[in-house]
Amino acid sequence: MKILISAALAMLAGCSSMDYKPVQERSFAQLVSGGCTSDGEQLMVTGQVSKAYQNTVVLWDGIDPQATVAVTVPRSINQRVRGWFGKNRQEVSERTLNDLAARGVPVTVGLVCQGGAAPQATSIAYTDSEGQRVAIAY
């Protein structure tokens, strides 16, 4: 019984030492000027899609075409194989995001900082033509 209680206390102590860090929302200007340098930091930013590719999405603030941020999109081996046999999720996402860019629809992007590299998207959300909130999760 003492061993069980000791193990439970050790697990509780280990869980309490882990810090919960909520996702922080930043303005687009803050992201462009300060970058995304802290490895593993999670944040959200709202902007517009300038151009979308299968592995990268270029975002801008809708005002200054020089203020852009490139965001990588994760891609798995399974998605590459599916691409040989038809449309994979990246191709559908690319088409959807380029359509949003053409219509000037703002998007909210969840990001994970990769140190000095381009941030990686975890999700991209927008409001569709029917007023429903839609998210593309990666």
Secondary structure as the mmCIF struct_conf table of DSSP 4:
data_model
#
loop_
_struct_conf.conf_type_id
_struct_conf.id
_struct_conf.beg_label_comp_id
_struct_conf.beg_label_asym_id
_struct_conf.beg_label_seq_id
_struct_conf.end_label_comp_id
_struct_conf.end_label_asym_id
_struct_conf.end_label_seq_id
HELX_RH_AL_P HELX_RH_AL_P1 LYS A 2 SER A 17
BEND BEND1 MET A 18 MET A 18
HELX_LH_PP_P HELX_LH_PP_P1 ASP A 19 TYR A 20
HELX_LH_PP_P HELX_LH_PP_P2 PRO A 22 VAL A 23
STRN STRN1 GLN A 24 ARG A 26
HELX_RH_AL_P HELX_RH_AL_P2 PHE A 28 GLY A 34
BEND BEND2 SER A 38 SER A 38
TURN_TY1_P TURN_TY1_P1 ASP A 39 GLY A 40
STRN STRN2 GLN A 42 ALA A 52
BEND BEND3 GLN A 54 ASN A 55
STRN STRN3 THR A 56 TRP A 60
BEND BEND4 GLY A 62 ILE A 63
TURN_TY1_P TURN_TY1_P2 PRO A 65 GLN A 66
STRN STRN4 THR A 68 THR A 72
HELX_RH_AL_P HELX_RH_AL_P3 ILE A 77 PHE A 85
BEND BEND5 GLY A 86 GLY A 86
HELX_RH_AL_P HELX_RH_AL_P4 ARG A 89 ARG A 103
TURN_TY1_P TURN_TY1_P3 GLY A 104 GLY A 104
STRN STRN5 PRO A 106 GLN A 114
TURN_TY1_P TURN_TY1_P4 GLY A 115 GLY A 116
STRN STRN6 ALA A 117 THR A 127
TURN_TY1_P TURN_TY1_P5 SER A 129 GLU A 130
BEND BEND6 GLY A 131 GLY A 131
STRN STRN7 ARG A 133 ALA A 137
#
